[in-house]
């Protein structure tokens, strides 16, 4: 009997340390994405996103308090056409990359003029939750959501920034010199066949982006300064409610733009009140 219990315990330890097939912990997902790109296979790309989608579900039903529960309703409201059209949220599919964390939720004890206006810099509020595990339910017909966890952020960002040097002709190989200085790689030599490393790197990065974009819509955010990174198609960063949960000031972004809006609840439904702030990087 003791041997059976020991064997059972060892099996449990083995299973606990074994990543699920197709999970972000599984190197197979990373390899699958690279193989899909190398072969330009949308079948393999669909399999990658299917694995990702099956790994994580929304957690609206697991909201730890009324504030987080209401934040889920705010997210859903922001995607309704009557609000998304007001603030310029663009939804591209068939796959949506959805946020998996929410930076902050707070509330005000008193609805000041600054709060009603939407100016959180001049609003005194109490933070009730921060760095929240937040996987909101998407309610857009015909679209599939995948949640951008840290594991998948690493996988896709590595994919976006991977660059392989092209094969060089044997007879010219000795004429090339790969030089790295301060993190910048350049290729010198062989003046008859100059090779523009930065142009080739940019070209491959664009090809990698476009390959994903054909299937997943807006999955990346180009930055003027810094690397291309995967982002949620739309992100809510902060929500500050009044104590009665009738007003909400929402700070959001979509790639290089964003803003602050004020919503109000009418007959248990969040509706657009006004836009306080709009910015573009």
Secondary structure, 3 states (H helix, E strand, C coil): CHHHHHHHHHHHHHHHCCCCCCCCCCHHHHHHHHHHHHHCCHHHHHHHHHHHHHHCCCCHHHCCCHHHHHHHHHHHHHHCHHHHHHHCCCCCCCEEEEECEEEEEEEECCCCHHHHHCCHHHCCCEEEEEEEECCCCCCCCCCEEEEECHHHHHHHHHHHHCCCCCCCCHHHHCCCEEEEECCEEEEECCHHHCCCHHHHHHHHHHHHHHHHHHHHCCCEECCCCCCCEECCCCEEEEEEEECCCCEEEEEEEECCEEEEEEEEEECCEEEEEEEEEEEEC
